[in-house]
């Protein structure tokens, strides 16, 4: 196992697909294990510990439905980097689906193969590179720092862009390659909303430069959301993060959209009011009706991100 092959395997993990549903089961479990490896923890994790820690990550960063860790715990074996050494001791070992009761009762452990573990031990920076691949492929940029911190990875080591790798007889390709972003997306979205937050009208500037105003994707770029104005909103830093964490969402209202605020939002009255005061209000419409958010992307966010 070489670092290049490991990164390629991480990049190419098989993800369950059903329509446009999010399924970050494998990425979250791998990020958890990369954090453990980075800190020199044991190669294998007991299933009960994985269940608890995965559940915490899922509640924060997974879609608003139940996430079951037994799926990635089992199916990562098919991706060439994971093993469950004592799986044959389970009554359901020869089936695709391992029963939850068996995993808990028999103190089953799983984790990176010994080959992968030794590679990560010899090159701790490799865990950071792999984590960045997973984040780029499955989560919006606004959540990367928070997820990094949640799994115990450090930003102290800067990881440069991943090199191009060549396999014998194959065309050169970029490990970690993702669909490129349109560089004009931000400019187009901010102009469409008159350079104001679509929720709170925030338009702070320093000299003539905007401060803290961003172009947010409604359907995440990592999940095939296009870099077009009708999949974008001009949002301040707070409302952009709230949109990506599912604290706020949108609902069709007449010819526009009104703001939904998740019932899971909690805080002191001044803090909570920064979101709750916008509940039910219409978002600022774009200057052109051609740029109104498309219902397809709003519905995706409502189903896959918003914590109703």
Order of alpha helices (4+ residues) and beta strands (2+ residues): alpha-alpha-beta-alpha-alpha-beta-alpha-beta-alpha-alpha-alpha-beta-beta-alpha-beta-beta-beta-beta-alpha-beta-beta-alpha-alpha
